[in-house]
Amino acid sequence: MTNNKAVEKMIKDRGYTKQYVAEQLGVSRQAFSSKLHGKTRWSAQDISGIKDLFGLSPEETFDIFLPRR
């Protein structure tokens, strides 16, 4: 399960708004909110966008989107 809290923390730590991140991903604010609340799944395109936007390493990306149990 995706660590959505980590995504929210990155947004806050960078001083971004959820609206800004949604725009960067090319999704609506509502669609982004649904992803953050676990109502819809993150697409590969979303994950790649988050990785690029926040400059995540492959390991960091894996830990957020495919965390070990």
Protein Blocks (a to p, Z undefined) as FASTA:
>chain_A
ZZfklmmmmmmmnopafklmmmmnopafklmmmmmnopaccdfklmmmmmmmnopafklm
mmmmmccZZ
